[in-house]
């Protein structure tokens, strides 16, 4: 049976509430036949994400069975966590808020509503770093070794389209497409591929030799001539891809040119020299490196941030390959791995290896405070592990 106004007034009196301080309308709630928890999930959205949905865009939950789910908008990634609430949340269809009731004073003052469902938790979203390490790992399963590669003629190798990557990588579409650019991936016959390093170096060598023989300025390398001259050696799209990877494209007087990126070319050549040695005498390396780069380019150690590490404690000083992309993606695991390579780090040395872990507005200093312990060594501040490294 439904409550009458008199019963409501008696209840207010028992609760020692003054009707004059309340709105005249009263919601009388009852549980509907379908009301149960677990059928509805509540998701707390920040205004920006609400606007995305209102504009007709979709949000996607991504992750494989063994991964913690993330929610992605067009350009951002969020961790999903269940938050429990001590107040039960009730779902009442057509429920009117005090503002709506005030706007229509003539409305009936007893409203009988059925509860359609309830929940005592909701999903809370926290902006997080896109989990992009897997992207490189997938593409490295079968790097592209050029048109003559035997492997590419077999049907067994892993191929990934944009759609495949969207279903496998826990990141938003924009973050994935941006990362594909960062790692110099290229689309070959509709599939994303990474060039095998030696093949990439072979292409770069063709281009730098041509620049040298034509005596072009490194700031003005013409695309058309490169394609005409090198098209018989390698596919034209590969020549263009290497120019896009190692140069900045611009148009002058209707012709496409590239300004070659000195730092990136020097870095790639250093990687080629270092990958064949466990450790390299630093001064010898610097000499060989400078001799190996195209004429007119200058090598500097700061071109090798996140790629190689100098060991100043050894006599003579040495340098060895340590690539940031080979380190774990998880913060604690990353620090464990760095401290097992070297016990004490200066901030300058460790920064390139942890910079990518910084969340929005977070500094390297804040990360170090959380995961490392600082001390002074010969007047220099150094960082070591907070926990014993096994």
C-alpha positions in Angstrom: 0.0 0.0 0.0 1.2 3.5 -0.7 1.8 6.1 2.0 -0.6 9.0 2.6 0.5 12.5 3.4 -0.7 12.0 7.0 1.7 9.0 7.4 4.5 11.0 6.0 3.9 13.9 8.4 3.8 11.4 11.4 7.2 10.0 10.2 8.7 13.5 10.0 7.5 14.2 13.6 9.0 11.0 14.9 12.3 11.9 13.2 12.1 15.4 14.9 12.3 17.2 11.4 10.6 20.5 10.9 8.4 20.3 7.7 8.8 24.1 7.1 12.6 23.5 6.5 11.9 20.9 3.8 10.5 21.0 0.3 6.8 20.0 0.2 7.4 17.2 -2.3 8.2 13.7 -0.8 9.6 10.7 -2.6 8.2 7.5 -1.3 10.6 4.7 -2.5 9.9 1.0 -2.9 12.1 -1.7 -4.5 10.9 -2.7 -7.9 10.7 -6.4 -8.9 14.0 -6.2 -11.0 16.0 -4.2 -8.4 19.3 -6.0 -7.8 22.9 -5.0 -7.5 25.4 -6.1 -10.1 23.3 -5.3 -13.1 24.5 -1.7 -13.2 28.0 -0.4 -13.1 28.7 3.2 -12.1 31.6 5.1 -13.7 32.8 8.4 -12.3 33.8 10.7 -15.2 35.6 14.0 -15.1 33.9 16.8 -17.1 36.2 16.3 -20.1 35.2 12.6 -20.5 31.5 13.5 -20.0 31.8 16.0 -22.9 33.4 13.2 -25.1 30.3 11.0 -24.5 27.9 13.9 -25.0 29.6 14.7 -28.3 28.8 11.2 -29.4 32.3 9.8 -29.1 33.0 6.5 -27.4 35.1 5.3 -24.5 36.8 1.9 -24.8 38.0 -0.5 -22.2 41.2 -2.2 -23.3 43.2 -5.1 -22.0 43.8 -8.8 -22.4 42.7 -11.4 -19.8 45.9 -11.1 -17.8 46.1 -7.3 -17.8 44.5 -4.8 -15.5 41.8 -3.0 -17.5 42.2 0.6 -18.6 39.7 2.9 -20.1 40.7 5.0 -23.2 39.2 8.1 -24.7 40.3 9.3 -28.2 43.6 10.6 -26.7 44.0 9.7 -23.0 44.3 6.5 -20.9 42.9 5.9 -17.5 43.4 3.2 -14.8 40.1 1.7 -13.5 39.8 1.1 -9.8 36.7 0.0 -7.9 35.9 2.4 -5.1 33.5 1.2 -2.3 31.1 3.7 -0.7 29.6 3.5 2.7 26.3 5.0 1.4 24.2 2.7 -0.8 23.6 4.3 -4.2 20.0 3.8 -5.5 18.9 4.1 -9.1 15.5 5.7 -9.4 14.2 6.3 -13.0 12.7 9.7 -13.6 13.9 10.9 -10.2 13.4 14.7 -9.8 16.1 16.8 -8.1 15.2 19.6 -5.6 16.0 22.1 -8.4 13.4 20.5 -10.7 10.8 20.3 -8.0 11.3 24.0 -7.1 10.9 24.9 -10.8 7.4 23.3 -10.8 5.7 24.3 -7.5 2.3 23.0 -8.6 3.6 19.4 -8.8 1.9 16.8 -6.6 3.6 16.6 -3.2 3.8 12.9 -2.9 5.8 11.0 -5.5 5.9 7.2 -5.5 9.1 5.9 -7.1 10.4 2.5 -7.7 14.1 1.7 -7.2 15.4 -0.1 -10.3 18.8 -1.1 -8.9 21.4 -0.3 -6.3 25.2 -0.3 -5.9 27.7 0.2 -3.1 30.7 0.8 -5.3 31.7 2.6 -8.5 34.6 2.7 -11.0 37.0 5.5 -10.4 39.2 6.6 -13.2 42.8 7.9 -12.8 44.8 9.3 -15.7 47.7 7.0 -16.3 50.6 6.6 -18.7 49.6 4.7 -21.8 51.1 1.2 -21.7 53.1 1.3 -24.9 56.1 -1.0 -24.3 54.1 -3.9 -25.7 53.7 -2.0 -29.0 57.4 -2.1 -29.8 57.6 -5.7 -28.5 54.9 -6.9 -30.9 56.4 -5.2 -33.9 59.9 -6.5 -33.0 58.6 -10.1 -33.3 59.2 -9.7 -37.0 61.1 -6.6 -38.0 61.2 -5.8 -41.7 64.5 -6.8 -43.3 63.8 -5.5 -46.8 62.0 -6.7 -49.9 64.4 -9.6 -50.5 64.0 -11.1 -47.0 63.1 -14.8 -47.1 61.2 -14.5 -43.9 58.8 -12.0 -45.4 57.8 -14.4 -48.2 56.6 -17.0 -45.7 53.0 -16.6 -44.4 53.8 -17.3 -40.8 55.2 -14.0 -39.4 53.1 -11.8 -37.1 51.5 -8.8 -38.9 49.5 -6.1 -37.1 47.1 -3.6 -38.6 46.0 -0.5 -36.8 42.8 -2.4 -35.7 44.9 -5.2 -34.2 47.1 -2.7 -32.3 44.0 -1.0 -30.9 42.7 -4.3 -29.5 46.1 -5.3 -28.1 47.7 -2.2 -26.7 46.4 -0.4 -23.6 46.4 3.1 -24.9 44.2 5.5 -26.7 44.2 5.7 -30.5 46.1 9.0 -30.6 48.7 7.8 -28.1 49.3 4.6 -30.2 49.5 6.5 -33.5 51.9 9.0 -31.9 54.1 6.2 -30.5 54.2 4.5 -33.9 55.8 7.7 -35.2 58.2 7.9 -32.2 59.5 4.3 -32.9 59.7 5.0 -36.7 57.2 2.3 -37.6 56.0 2.2 -41.2 53.0 0.8 -42.9 53.9 -1.9 -45.4 50.9 -3.5 -47.3 48.5 -2.3 -44.6 50.6 -3.7 -41.6 52.7 -1.8 -39.2 56.4 -2.8 -39.2 59.6 -1.7 -37.6 62.7 -1.9 -39.8 65.3 -4.3 -38.6 68.2 -2.2 -37.3 70.9 -3.3 -39.8 68.5 -2.8 -42.7 67.7 0.7 -41.4 71.4 1.5 -41.2 71.9 0.2 -44.8 69.1 2.6 -46.0 70.6 5.5 -44.0 74.0 4.8 -45.4 72.6 4.9 -49.0 71.2 8.3 -48.3 74.2 9.8 -46.5 76.5 8.5 -49.3 74.3 10.2 -51.9 74.4 13.5 -49.9 78.2 13.2 -49.8 78.6 12.4 -53.5 76.2 15.2 -54.6 77.8 17.6 -52.1 74.3 18.6 -51.0 73.7 20.7 -47.8 72.5 18.5 -45.0 69.6 21.1 -44.6 68.4 20.7 -48.2 68.2 17.1 -49.4 65.8 16.8 -52.4 63.3 13.9 -52.2 62.8 13.5 -55.9 66.5 13.1 -56.7 66.9 10.6 -53.8 64.1 8.5 -55.2 65.5 8.6 -58.7 69.0 7.8 -57.7 68.3 5.2 -55.0 65.1 3.7 -56.3 67.0 0.9 -58.2 68.7 -0.2 -54.9 65.7 -0.2 -52.5 61.9 0.3 -52.7 61.1 4.0 -53.1 58.8 4.0 -50.1 61.7 2.8 -47.9 63.9 5.6 -49.1 61.1 8.1 -48.3 60.5 6.4 -44.9 64.2 6.7 -43.9 64.2 10.4 -44.9 61.1 11.0 -42.8 62.7 9.1 -39.9 66.0 11.0 -40.0 65.0 14.3 -41.5 62.4 17.1 -41.3 60.3 17.4 -44.4 59.5 20.8 -45.9 58.4 22.3 -49.3 60.4 25.0 -51.1 59.2 26.3 -54.5 57.0 23.3 -55.0 59.8 20.7 -54.4 60.0 18.5 -51.3 63.2 18.7 -49.3 64.5 17.2 -46.0 66.6 18.8 -43.4 68.6 15.9 -41.9 68.6 15.6 -38.1 72.1 15.5 -37.0 71.5 14.3 -33.4 69.4 11.3 -34.6 71.9 10.2 -37.2 74.8 10.5 -34.8 72.8 8.5 -32.2 72.0 5.7 -34.7 75.6 5.4 -35.8 76.7 5.2 -32.1 74.2 2.4 -31.5 75.6 0.5 -34.5 79.2 0.8 -33.1 78.2 0.0 -29.5 76.0 -3.0 -30.2 78.9 -5.2 -31.2 80.9 -4.6 -28.0 80.1 -5.3 -24.3 82.2 -2.2 -23.3 84.1 0.3 -25.3 87.0 2.5 -24.2 85.4 5.9 -24.1 88.1 8.0 -25.8 88.6 5.4 -28.5 84.8 5.2 -29.1 84.5 9.0 -29.4 87.3 9.0 -32.0 85.8 6.1 -34.1 82.3 7.6 -33.7 83.3 11.0 -35.1 85.0 9.4 -38.0 81.9 7.3 -38.8 79.3 10.1 -39.1 78.6 12.0 -42.3 80.9 14.9 -43.0 79.8 18.1 -41.4 78.1 16.4 -38.4 79.5 16.7 -34.9 79.1 14.0 -32.3 78.4 14.8 -28.7 77.8 12.5 -25.7 74.5 14.1 -24.9 73.1 12.7 -28.2 73.2 9.3 -26.4 70.8 10.0 -23.6 68.8 6.9 -22.8 70.9 4.8 -25.3 74.4 4.5 -23.7 76.0 5.0 -20.4 79.5 6.2 -19.5 81.3 4.4 -16.7 83.4 7.1 -15.1 84.6 4.8 -12.3 86.5 2.4 -14.6 90.1 3.2 -15.6 90.2 4.1 -18.5 86.6 5.3 -18.7 84.2 3.1 -20.7 80.9 3.4 -22.5 78.3 0.7 -23.1 74.8 0.3 -24.6 71.9 0.7 -22.2 68.6 1.4 -24.0 65.7 2.9 -22.1 63.2 0.9 -24.2 64.7 -2.4 -23.0 63.9 -1.5 -19.3 60.7 -2.6 -17.5 57.6 -0.3 -17.8 56.6 -0.6 -14.1 58.1 2.0 -11.8 59.4 -0.2 -9.1 60.8 -2.8 -11.5 62.5 -0.1 -13.6 64.3 1.2 -10.5 65.2 -2.4 -9.4 66.7 -3.0 -12.8 68.7 0.3 -12.8 70.1 -0.3 -9.3 71.2 -3.8 -10.3 73.1 -2.3 -13.2 74.7 0.4 -11.1 74.5 0.8 -7.3 74.7 4.6 -7.1 73.5 7.0 -9.7 73.8 10.8 -10.1 70.6 12.6 -11.1 72.1 13.5 -14.5 72.9 9.9 -15.3 69.6 8.4 -14.1 67.2 11.0 -15.6 67.1 9.7 -19.2 66.2 6.3 -17.8 63.3 7.4 -15.7 62.0 10.5 -17.5 59.4 8.5 -19.3 57.9 7.3 -16.0 56.9 10.7 -14.8 53.1 11.1 -14.7 51.4 14.3 -15.6 53.1 17.3 -13.8 55.4 14.9 -11.9 59.1 15.7 -11.8 62.1 13.3 -11.9 63.0 14.7 -8.4 59.6 13.5 -7.0 60.2 10.0 -8.5 63.6 9.8 -7.0 62.3 10.8 -3.6 59.8 8.0 -3.8 61.9 5.1 -5.1 65.5 6.0 -4.1 67.6 7.1 -1.2 70.0 10.0 -1.6 73.5 10.5 -0.1 76.6 12.5 -0.8 79.6 10.9 -2.5 82.7 13.1 -2.9 80.5 16.2 -2.8 78.1 14.9 -5.4 74.5 13.8 -4.6 73.9 10.2 -5.6 70.9 7.9 -5.4 70.7 4.2 -4.4 68.0 1.7 -3.8 65.6 2.0 -0.9 65.5 -1.8 -0.7 68.2 -4.5 -0.9 68.7 -5.6 -4.5 68.8 -9.4 -4.8 
